Structures are given as structure tokens and as C-alpha cells.
């Protein structure tokens, strides 16, 4: 399950990089292809879709990172062997040396 989350994070990062590279803050990028007024989606609509996609993918990556952190914590606990409780015994060597003096 942990490996699946890591693979999904890596794929989402590539998609996020692609979506960010499509955008151009100065009106270029994919949005410039829809500049004519008779298009169904205008420049502003395309920019909105790309921006919402960017935020959505970023939120998806953040949630997956939290899930991976939770899974790795549980995985470490399951791999760690149970430690037997250690009983402390009284140190009788010191008390005997004090009584002999």
C-alpha cells in the first residue's frame, strides 16, 4: 500500500509539472490557442480550468503525503520486534560492601 501511494505521488507530480508548464502567466500557453471570441471556452475559462486543476493536483499530493506518513508510521511499528519488559533487580553487591566495612 505504501508503494502504491509513492507511485501515485510521483505520477501526480509529473502531471502537476505538465499542467504548470501549459500555463503561461502572460496570456500564452494553452490559453492563447482559445483566443478567438467564437470558441466555446475562452481564454479566461481555460485559465480557470488550469488553475483549478493545479490546486486540485497539489491538494491530492498533499493528502497522499499524509497517507504515506501514516502508513510508514504503522509499517515501522509492525517491523519493530516487541521488547520484553525488563525487570530491574536490586544491586546487592553495593549493599554488602557497605555492611562489611
Backbone atoms as SQL, in Angstrom:
CREATE TABLE atoms (id INTEGER PRIMARY KEY, chain TEXT, resi INTEGER, resn TEXT, atom TEXT, x REAL, y REAL, z REAL);
INSERT INTO atoms VALUES
  (1, 'A', 1, 'UNK', 'N', 0.828, -1.199, 0.000),
  (2, 'A', 1, 'UNK', 'CA', 0.000, 0.000, 0.000),
  (3, 'A', 1, 'UNK', 'C', 0.869, 1.258, 0.000),
  (4, 'A', 2, 'UNK', 'N', 1.949, 1.204, 0.773),
  (5, 'A', 2, 'UNK', 'CA', 2.861, 2.341, 0.835),
  (6, 'A', 2, 'UNK', 'C', 3.487, 2.605, -0.530),
  (7, 'A', 3, 'UNK', 'N', 3.881, 1.538, -1.213),
  (8, 'A', 3, 'UNK', 'CA', 4.494, 1.679, -2.538),
  (9, 'A', 3, 'UNK', 'C', 3.507, 2.282, -3.534),
  (10, 'A', 4, 'UNK', 'N', 2.258, 1.873, -3.448),
  (11, 'A', 4, 'UNK', 'CA', 1.229, 2.431, -4.326),
  (12, 'A', 4, 'UNK', 'C', 1.081, 3.938, -4.109),
  (13, 'A', 5, 'UNK', 'N', 1.093, 4.360, -2.855),
  (14, 'A', 5, 'UNK', 'CA', 0.985, 5.794, -2.554),
  (15, 'A', 5, 'UNK', 'C', 2.171, 6.576, -3.114),
  (16, 'A', 6, 'UNK', 'N', 3.361, 6.008, -2.984),
  (17, 'A', 6, 'UNK', 'CA', 4.560, 6.682, -3.501),
  (18, 'A', 6, 'UNK', 'C', 4.487, 6.792, -5.023),
  (19, 'A', 7, 'UNK', 'N', 4.049, 5.728, -5.684),
  (20, 'A', 7, 'UNK', 'CA', 3.928, 5.758, -7.148),
  (21, 'A', 7, 'UNK', 'C', 2.884, 6.796, -7.564),
  (22, 'A', 8, 'UNK', 'N', 1.764, 6.860, -6.844),
  (23, 'A', 8, 'UNK', 'CA', 0.741, 7.870, -7.166),
  (24, 'A', 8, 'UNK', 'C', 1.261, 9.284, -6.954),
  (25, 'A', 9, 'UNK', 'N', 2.053, 9.495, -5.928),
  (26, 'A', 9, 'UNK', 'CA', 2.638, 10.826, -5.694),
  (27, 'A', 9, 'UNK', 'C', 3.558, 11.199, -6.844),
  (28, 'A', 10, 'UNK', 'N', 4.382, 10.275, -7.284),
  (29, 'A', 10, 'UNK', 'CA', 5.312, 10.564, -8.383),
  (30, 'A', 10, 'UNK', 'C', 4.553, 10.871, -9.670),
  (31, 'A', 11, 'UNK', 'N', 3.522, 10.081, -9.971),
  (32, 'A', 11, 'UNK', 'CA', 2.727, 10.354, -11.177),
  (33, 'A', 11, 'UNK', 'C', 2.014, 11.699, -11.080),
  (34, 'A', 12, 'UNK', 'N', 1.467, 12.012, -9.901),
  (35, 'A', 12, 'UNK', 'CA', 0.782, 13.288, -9.718),
  (36, 'A', 12, 'UNK', 'C', 1.761, 14.453, -9.862),
  (37, 'A', 13, 'UNK', 'N', 2.986, 14.261, -9.434),
  (38, 'A', 13, 'UNK', 'CA', 3.992, 15.324, -9.593),
  (39, 'A', 13, 'UNK', 'C', 4.291, 15.591, -11.059),
  (40, 'A', 14, 'UNK', 'N', 4.376, 14.522, -11.859),
  (41, 'A', 14, 'UNK', 'CA', 4.591, 14.712, -13.293),
  (42, 'A', 14, 'UNK', 'C', 3.406, 15.423, -13.944),
  (43, 'A', 15, 'UNK', 'N', 2.201, 15.033, -13.575),
  (44, 'A', 15, 'UNK', 'CA', 1.003, 15.688, -14.126),
  (45, 'A', 15, 'UNK', 'C', 0.958, 17.153, -13.703),
  (46, 'A', 16, 'UNK', 'N', 1.293, 17.410, -12.439),
  (47, 'A', 16, 'UNK', 'CA', 1.304, 18.799, -11.951),
  (48, 'A', 16, 'UNK', 'C', 2.333, 19.632, -12.708),
  (49, 'A', 17, 'UNK', 'N', 3.507, 19.079, -12.936),
  (50, 'A', 17, 'UNK', 'CA', 4.530, 19.807, -13.700),
  (51, 'A', 17, 'UNK', 'C', 4.041, 20.095, -15.114),
  (52, 'A', 18, 'UNK', 'N', 3.373, 19.125, -15.738),
  (53, 'A', 18, 'UNK', 'CA', 2.848, 19.325, -17.089),
  (54, 'A', 18, 'UNK', 'C', 1.787, 20.426, -17.108),
  (55, 'A', 19, 'UNK', 'N', 0.874, 20.398, -16.138),
  (56, 'A', 19, 'UNK', 'CA', -0.195, 21.404, -16.089),
  (57, 'A', 19, 'UNK', 'C', 0.394, 22.793, -15.851),
  (58, 'A', 20, 'UNK', 'N', 1.406, 22.872, -15.015),
  (59, 'A', 20, 'UNK', 'CA', 2.034, 24.170, -14.752),
  (60, 'A', 20, 'UNK', 'C', 2.759, 24.673, -15.993),
  (61, 'A', 21, 'UNK', 'N', 3.412, 23.768, -16.726),
  (62, 'A', 21, 'UNK', 'CA', 4.123, 24.199, -17.932),
  (63, 'A', 21, 'UNK', 'C', 3.167, 24.624, -19.039),
  (64, 'A', 22, 'UNK', 'N', 1.959, 24.093, -19.058),
  (65, 'A', 22, 'UNK', 'CA', 0.966, 24.507, -20.053),
  (66, 'A', 22, 'UNK', 'C', 0.576, 25.966, -19.825),
  (67, 'A', 23, 'UNK', 'N', 0.495, 26.350, -18.560),
  (68, 'A', 23, 'UNK', 'CA', 0.058, 27.706, -18.223),
  (69, 'A', 23, 'UNK', 'C', 1.165, 28.704, -18.555),
  (70, 'A', 24, 'UNK', 'N', 0.744, 29.881, -18.883),
  (71, 'A', 24, 'UNK', 'CA', 1.681, 30.982, -19.070),
  (72, 'A', 24, 'UNK', 'C', 1.036, 32.212, -18.456),
  (73, 'A', 25, 'UNK', 'N', 1.697, 32.812, -17.521),
  (74, 'A', 25, 'UNK', 'CA', 1.099, 33.923, -16.785),
  (75, 'A', 25, 'UNK', 'C', 0.885, 35.162, -17.651),
  (76, 'A', 26, 'UNK', 'N', 1.525, 35.240, -18.816),
  (77, 'A', 26, 'UNK', 'CA', 1.379, 36.426, -19.660),
  (78, 'A', 26, 'UNK', 'C', 0.397, 36.201, -20.803),
  (79, 'A', 27, 'UNK', 'N', -0.480, 35.222, -20.671),
  (80, 'A', 27, 'UNK', 'CA', -1.513, 35.019, -21.678),
  (81, 'A', 27, 'UNK', 'C', -1.147, 34.039, -22.756),
  (82, 'A', 28, 'UNK', 'N', 0.029, 33.432, -22.690),
  (83, 'A', 28, 'UNK', 'CA', 0.420, 32.449, -23.691),
  (84, 'A', 28, 'UNK', 'C', 0.001, 31.070, -23.257),
  (85, 'A', 29, 'UNK', 'N', 0.753, 30.074, -23.674),
  (86, 'A', 29, 'UNK', 'CA', 0.461, 28.702, -23.281),
  (87, 'A', 29, 'UNK', 'C', -0.775, 28.172, -23.981),
  (88, 'A', 30, 'UNK', 'N', -1.446, 27.267, -23.360),
  (89, 'A', 30, 'UNK', 'CA', -2.643, 26.657, -23.935),
  (90, 'A', 30, 'UNK', 'C', -3.772, 27.676, -24.063),
  (91, 'A', 31, 'UNK', 'N', -3.814, 28.625, -23.154),
  (92, 'A', 31, 'UNK', 'CA', -4.884, 29.619, -23.166),
  (93, 'A', 31, 'UNK', 'C', -4.845, 30.489, -24.429),
  (94, 'A', 32, 'UNK', 'N', -3.685, 30.679, -25.028),
  (95, 'A', 32, 'UNK', 'CA', -3.592, 31.529, -26.220),
  (96, 'A', 32, 'UNK', 'C', -4.227, 30.866, -27.441),
  (97, 'A', 33, 'UNK', 'N', -4.354, 29.542, -27.429),
  (98, 'A', 33, 'UNK', 'CA', -4.974, 28.853, -28.560),
  (99, 'A', 33, 'UNK', 'C', -6.472, 29.114, -28.636),
  (100, 'A', 34, 'UNK', 'N', -7.089, 29.493, -27.528),
  (101, 'A', 34, 'UNK', 'CA', -8.523, 29.726, -27.481),
  (102, 'A', 34, 'UNK', 'C', -8.835, 31.222, -27.429),
  (103, 'A', 35, 'UNK', 'N', -8.073, 32.010, -28.106),
  (104, 'A', 35, 'UNK', 'CA', -8.215, 33.459, -28.002),
  (105, 'A', 35, 'UNK', 'C', -9.384, 34.018, -28.819),
  (106, 'A', 36, 'UNK', 'N', -9.853, 33.292, -29.810),
  (107, 'A', 36, 'UNK', 'CA', -10.929, 33.863, -30.623),
  (108, 'A', 36, 'UNK', 'C', -12.233, 33.878, -29.829),
  (109, 'A', 37, 'UNK', 'N', -13.087, 34.823, -30.162),
  (110, 'A', 37, 'UNK', 'CA', -14.316, 35.016, -29.390),
  (111, 'A', 37, 'UNK', 'C', -15.385, 33.975, -29.705),
  (112, 'A', 38, 'UNK', 'N', -15.282, 33.247, -30.821),
  (113, 'A', 38, 'UNK', 'CA', -16.322, 32.283, -31.155),
  (114, 'A', 38, 'UNK', 'C', -16.040, 30.879, -30.605),
  (115, 'A', 39, 'UNK', 'N', -15.044, 30.744, -29.774),
  (116, 'A', 39, 'UNK', 'CA', -14.745, 29.454, -29.146),
  (117, 'A', 39, 'UNK', 'C', -15.692, 29.232, -27.970),
  (118, 'A', 40, 'UNK', 'N', -15.934, 27.977, -27.658),
  (119, 'A', 40, 'UNK', 'CA', -16.794, 27.653, -26.515),
  (120, 'A', 40, 'UNK', 'C', -16.117, 28.063, -25.213),
  (121, 'A', 41, 'UNK', 'N', -14.861, 27.699, -25.074),
  (122, 'A', 41, 'UNK', 'CA', -14.105, 28.099, -23.887),
  (123, 'A', 41, 'UNK', 'C', -13.165, 29.226, -24.278),
  (124, 'A', 42, 'UNK', 'N', -13.326, 30.345, -23.656),
  (125, 'A', 42, 'UNK', 'CA', -12.458, 31.472, -23.949),
  (126, 'A', 42, 'UNK', 'C', -11.159, 31.375, -23.186),
  (127, 'A', 43, 'UNK', 'N', -10.350, 32.421, -23.284),
  (128, 'A', 43, 'UNK', 'CA', -9.057, 32.452, -22.619),
  (129, 'A', 43, 'UNK', 'C', -9.234, 32.373, -21.109),
  (130, 'A', 44, 'UNK', 'N', -10.188, 33.101, -20.585),
  (131, 'A', 44, 'UNK', 'CA', -10.392, 33.143, -19.148),
  (132, 'A', 44, 'UNK', 'C', -10.860, 31.785, -18.607),
  (133, 'A', 45, 'UNK', 'N', -11.741, 31.109, -19.350),
  (134, 'A', 45, 'UNK', 'CA', -12.239, 29.802, -18.917),
  (135, 'A', 45, 'UNK', 'C', -11.109, 28.770, -18.876),
  (136, 'A', 46, 'UNK', 'N', -10.240, 28.794, -19.890),
  (137, 'A', 46, 'UNK', 'CA', -9.130, 27.852, -19.926),
  (138, 'A', 46, 'UNK', 'C', -8.180, 28.103, -18.771),
  (139, 'A', 47, 'UNK', 'N', -7.899, 29.360, -18.471),
  (140, 'A', 47, 'UNK', 'CA', -7.018, 29.696, -17.353),
  (141, 'A', 47, 'UNK', 'C', -7.639, 29.248, -16.035),
  (142, 'A', 48, 'UNK', 'N', -8.959, 29.405, -15.900),
  (143, 'A', 48, 'UNK', 'CA', -9.627, 28.953, -14.675),
  (144, 'A', 48, 'UNK', 'C', -9.531, 27.441, -14.514),
  (145, 'A', 49, 'UNK', 'N', -9.740, 26.709, -15.593),
  (146, 'A', 49, 'UNK', 'CA', -9.680, 25.250, -15.531),
  (147, 'A', 49, 'UNK', 'C', -8.272, 24.796, -15.165),
  (148, 'A', 50, 'UNK', 'N', -7.273, 25.405, -15.776),
  (149, 'A', 50, 'UNK', 'CA', -5.894, 25.022, -15.485),
  (150, 'A', 50, 'UNK', 'C', -5.514, 25.371, -14.043),
  (151, 'A', 51, 'UNK', 'N', -5.989, 26.508, -13.566),
  (152, 'A', 51, 'UNK', 'CA', -5.680, 26.903, -12.188),
  (153, 'A', 51, 'UNK', 'C', -6.358, 25.956, -11.192),
  (154, 'A', 52, 'UNK', 'N', -7.612, 25.618, -11.445),
  (155, 'A', 52, 'UNK', 'CA', -8.317, 24.690, -10.553),
  (156, 'A', 52, 'UNK', 'C', -7.678, 23.307, -10.605),
  (157, 'A', 53, 'UNK', 'N', -7.233, 22.886, -11.767),
  (158, 'A', 53, 'UNK', 'CA', -6.548, 21.606, -11.891),
  (159, 'A', 53, 'UNK', 'C', -5.245, 21.611, -11.106),
  (160, 'A', 54, 'UNK', 'N', -4.509, 22.713, -11.183),
  (161, 'A', 54, 'UNK', 'CA', -3.256, 22.837, -10.447),
  (162, 'A', 54, 'UNK', 'C', -3.493, 22.714, -8.944),
  (163, 'A', 55, 'UNK', 'N', -4.473, 23.451, -8.430),
  (164, 'A', 55, 'UNK', 'CA', -4.770, 23.394, -6.999),
  (165, 'A', 55, 'UNK', 'C', -5.283, 22.014, -6.598),
  (166, 'A', 56, 'UNK', 'N', -6.080, 21.395, -7.448),
  (167, 'A', 56, 'UNK', 'CA', -6.603, 20.067, -7.138),
  (168, 'A', 56, 'UNK', 'C', -5.500, 19.014, -7.062),
  (169, 'A', 57, 'UNK', 'N', -4.580, 19.055, -8.017),
  (170, 'A', 57, 'UNK', 'CA', -3.479, 18.091, -8.008),
  (171, 'A', 57, 'UNK', 'C', -2.566, 18.341, -6.814),
  (172, 'A', 58, 'UNK', 'N', -2.323, 19.599, -6.491),
  (173, 'A', 58, 'UNK', 'CA', -1.491, 19.916, -5.330),
  (174, 'A', 58, 'UNK', 'C', -2.137, 19.404, -4.037),
  (175, 'A', 59, 'UNK', 'N', -3.439, 19.568, -3.916),
  (176, 'A', 59, 'UNK', 'CA', -4.148, 19.054, -2.731),
  (177, 'A', 59, 'UNK', 'C', -4.101, 17.531, -2.698),
  (178, 'A', 60, 'UNK', 'N', -4.229, 16.895, -3.854),
  (179, 'A', 60, 'UNK', 'CA', -4.153, 15.441, -3.947),
  (180, 'A', 60, 'UNK', 'C', -2.792, 14.936, -3.493),
  (181, 'A', 61, 'UNK', 'N', -1.722, 15.615, -3.902),
  (182, 'A', 61, 'UNK', 'CA', -0.369, 15.239, -3.491),
  (183, 'A', 61, 'UNK', 'C', -0.211, 15.415, -1.981),
  (184, 'A', 62, 'UNK', 'N', -0.744, 16.493, -1.443),
  (185, 'A', 62, 'UNK', 'CA', -0.634, 16.730, -0.004),
  (186, 'A', 62, 'UNK', 'C', -1.346, 15.629, 0.787),
  (187, 'A', 63, 'UNK', 'N', -2.541, 15.258, 0.360),
  (188, 'A', 63, 'UNK', 'CA', -3.286, 14.202, 1.049),
  (189, 'A', 63, 'UNK', 'C', -2.530, 12.875, 0.953),
  (190, 'A', 64, 'UNK', 'N', -1.983, 12.573, -0.212),
  (191, 'A', 64, 'UNK', 'CA', -1.220, 11.338, -0.361),
  (192, 'A', 64, 'UNK', 'C', 0.031, 11.334, 0.507),
  (193, 'A', 65, 'UNK', 'N', 0.654, 12.486, 0.688),
  (194, 'A', 65, 'UNK', 'CA', 1.827, 12.557, 1.568),
  (195, 'A', 65, 'UNK', 'C', 1.442, 12.274, 3.012),
  (196, 'A', 66, 'UNK', 'N', 0.292, 12.789, 3.457),
  (197, 'A', 66, 'UNK', 'CA', -0.178, 12.486, 4.808),
  (198, 'A', 66, 'UNK', 'C', -0.491, 10.996, 4.954),
  (199, 'A', 67, 'UNK', 'N', -1.101, 10.413, 3.932),
  (200, 'A', 67, 'UNK', 'CA', -1.416, 8.983, 3.974),
  (201, 'A', 67, 'UNK', 'C', -0.126, 8.159, 4.035),
  (202, 'A', 68, 'UNK', 'N', 0.877, 8.547, 3.256),
  (203, 'A', 68, 'UNK', 'CA', 2.157, 7.832, 3.282),
  (204, 'A', 68, 'UNK', 'C', 2.831, 7.956, 4.637),
  (205, 'A', 69, 'UNK', 'N', 2.753, 9.129, 5.246),
  (206, 'A', 69, 'UNK', 'CA', 3.341, 9.310, 6.580),
  (207, 'A', 69, 'UNK', 'C', 2.643, 8.407, 7.586),
  (208, 'A', 70, 'UNK', 'N', 1.329, 8.322, 7.507),
  (209, 'A', 70, 'UNK', 'CA', 0.575, 7.458, 8.415),
  (210, 'A', 70, 'UNK', 'C', 0.914, 5.994, 8.178),
  (211, 'A', 71, 'UNK', 'N', 0.992, 5.583, 6.911),
  (212, 'A', 71, 'UNK', 'CA', 1.314, 4.198, 6.592),
  (213, 'A', 71, 'UNK', 'C', 2.732, 3.837, 6.998),
  (214, 'A', 72, 'UNK', 'N', 3.669, 4.746, 6.816),
  (215, 'A', 72, 'UNK', 'CA', 5.050, 4.436, 7.180),
  (216, 'A', 72, 'UNK', 'C', 5.195, 4.319, 8.688),
  (217, 'A', 73, 'UNK', 'N', 4.436, 5.113, 9.450),
  (218, 'A', 73, 'UNK', 'CA', 4.483, 5.007, 10.907),
  (219, 'A', 73, 'UNK', 'C', 3.983, 3.636, 11.345),
  (220, 'A', 74, 'UNK', 'N', 2.893, 3.179, 10.762),
  (221, 'A', 74, 'UNK', 'CA', 2.351, 1.865, 11.092),
  (222, 'A', 74, 'UNK', 'C', 3.273, 0.745, 10.622),
  (223, 'A', 75, 'UNK', 'N', 3.923, 0.949, 9.481),
  (224, 'A', 75, 'UNK', 'CA', 4.822, -0.069, 8.944),
  (225, 'A', 75, 'UNK', 'C', 6.059, -0.222, 9.832),
  (226, 'A', 76, 'UNK', 'N', 6.568, 0.879, 10.329),
  (227, 'A', 76, 'UNK', 'CA', 7.731, 0.821, 11.218),
  (228, 'A', 76, 'UNK', 'C', 7.361, 0.115, 12.516),
  (229, 'A', 77, 'UNK', 'N', 6.173, 0.393, 13.037),
  (230, 'A', 77, 'UNK', 'CA', 5.730, -0.273, 14.258),
  (231, 'A', 77, 'UNK', 'C', 5.592, -1.775, 14.045),
  (232, 'A', 78, 'UNK', 'N', 5.124, -2.189, 12.894),
  (233, 'A', 78, 'UNK', 'CA', 4.936, -3.617, 12.648),
  (234, 'A', 78, 'UNK', 'C', 6.264, -4.326, 12.415),
  (235, 'A', 79, 'UNK', 'N', 7.268, -3.615, 11.919),
  (236, 'A', 79, 'UNK', 'CA', 8.564, -4.238, 11.678),
  (237, 'A', 79, 'UNK', 'C', 9.412, -4.310, 12.941),
  (238, 'A', 80, 'UNK', 'N', 9.165, -3.446, 13.894),
  (239, 'A', 80, 'UNK', 'CA', 9.947, -3.418, 15.116),
  (240, 'A', 80, 'UNK', 'C', 9.509, -4.575, 16.015),
  (241, 'A', 81, 'UNK', 'N', 10.468, -5.400, 16.459),
  (242, 'A', 81, 'UNK', 'CA', 10.079, -6.519, 17.326),
  (243, 'A', 81, 'UNK', 'C', 9.653, -6.010, 18.701),
  (244, 'A', 82, 'UNK', 'N', 8.734, -6.764, 19.300),
  (245, 'A', 82, 'UNK', 'CA', 8.263, -6.406, 20.634),
  (246, 'A', 82, 'UNK', 'C', 9.375, -6.652, 21.635),
  (247, 'A', 83, 'UNK', 'N', 9.590, -5.678, 22.497),
  (248, 'A', 83, 'UNK', 'CA', 10.609, -5.832, 23.521),
  (249, 'A', 83, 'UNK', 'C', 9.961, -6.368, 24.783),
  (250, 'A', 84, 'UNK', 'N', 10.624, -7.357, 25.363),
  (251, 'A', 84, 'UNK', 'CA', 10.115, -7.924, 26.603),
  (252, 'A', 84, 'UNK', 'C', 10.346, -6.911, 27.725),
  (253, 'A', 85, 'UNK', 'N', 9.430, -6.831, 28.661),
  (254, 'A', 85, 'UNK', 'CA', 9.638, -5.894, 29.758),
  (255, 'A', 85, 'UNK', 'C', 10.867, -6.288, 30.571),
  (256, 'A', 86, 'UNK', 'N', 11.665, -5.308, 30.900),
  (257, 'A', 86, 'UNK', 'CA', 12.900, -5.541, 31.631),
  (258, 'A', 86, 'UNK', 'C', 12.635, -5.286, 33.107),
  (259, 'A', 87, 'UNK', 'N', 12.971, -6.290, 33.920),
  (260, 'A', 87, 'UNK', 'CA', 12.809, -6.135, 35.366),
  (261, 'A', 87, 'UNK', 'C', 14.131, -5.687, 35.967),
  (262, 'A', 88, 'UNK', 'N', 14.062, -4.726, 36.823),
  (263, 'A', 88, 'UNK', 'CA', 15.277, -4.256, 37.484),
  (264, 'A', 88, 'UNK', 'C', 15.438, -5.015, 38.786),
  (265, 'A', 89, 'UNK', 'N', 16.621, -5.525, 39.008),
  (266, 'A', 89, 'UNK', 'CA', 16.899, -6.226, 40.253),
  (267, 'A', 89, 'UNK', 'C', 17.703, -5.321, 41.163),
  (268, 'A', 90, 'UNK', 'N', 17.577, -5.542, 42.446),
  (269, 'A', 90, 'UNK', 'CA', 18.319, -4.739, 43.414),
  (270, 'A', 90, 'UNK', 'C', 19.791, -5.080, 43.305),
  (271, 'A', 91, 'UNK', 'N', 20.613, -4.084, 43.376),
  (272, 'A', 91, 'UNK', 'CA', 22.051, -4.266, 43.293),
  (273, 'A', 91, 'UNK', 'C', 22.550, -4.650, 44.686),
  (274, 'A', 92, 'UNK', 'N', 22.758, -5.927, 44.937),
  (275, 'A', 92, 'UNK', 'CA', 23.150, -6.404, 46.263),
  (276, 'A', 92, 'UNK', 'C', 24.638, -6.283, 46.497),
  (277, 'A', 93, 'UNK', 'N', 25.426, -6.115, 45.472),
  (278, 'A', 93, 'UNK', 'CA', 26.879, -6.012, 45.636),
  (279, 'A', 93, 'UNK', 'C', 27.276, -4.777, 46.412),
  (280, 'A', 94, 'UNK', 'N', 26.632, -3.659, 46.182),
  (281, 'A', 94, 'UNK', 'CA', 26.979, -2.423, 46.875),
  (282, 'A', 94, 'UNK', 'C', 26.554, -2.468, 48.333),
  (283, 'A', 95, 'UNK', 'N', 25.405, -3.073, 48.614),
  (284, 'A', 95, 'UNK', 'CA', 24.923, -3.102, 49.989),
  (285, 'A', 95, 'UNK', 'C', 25.772, -4.023, 50.845),
  (286, 'A', 96, 'UNK', 'N', 26.319, -5.087, 50.265),
  (287, 'A', 96, 'UNK', 'CA', 27.175, -5.990, 51.022),
  (288, 'A', 96, 'UNK', 'C', 28.515, -5.343, 51.325),
  (289, 'A', 97, 'UNK', 'N', 29.021, -4.587, 50.359),
  (290, 'A', 97, 'UNK', 'CA', 30.315, -3.957, 50.602),
  (291, 'A', 97, 'UNK', 'C', 30.206, -2.873, 51.673),
  (292, 'A', 98, 'UNK', 'N', 29.039, -2.230, 51.781),
  (293, 'A', 98, 'UNK', 'CA', 28.870, -1.216, 52.814),
  (294, 'A', 98, 'UNK', 'C', 28.724, -1.850, 54.194),
  (295, 'A', 99, 'UNK', 'N', 28.095, -3.007, 54.297),
  (296, 'A', 99, 'UNK', 'CA', 27.903, -3.652, 55.606),
  (297, 'A', 99, 'UNK', 'C', 29.193, -4.280, 56.096),
  (298, 'A', 100, 'UNK', 'N', 30.100, -4.655, 55.219),
  (299, 'A', 100, 'UNK', 'CA', 31.343, -5.282, 55.641),
  (300, 'A', 100, 'UNK', 'C', 32.326, -4.266, 56.185),
  (301, 'A', 101, 'UNK', 'N', 32.210, -3.035, 55.850),
  (302, 'A', 101, 'UNK', 'CA', 33.162, -2.015, 56.298),
  (303, 'A', 101, 'UNK', 'C', 32.982, -1.635, 57.672);
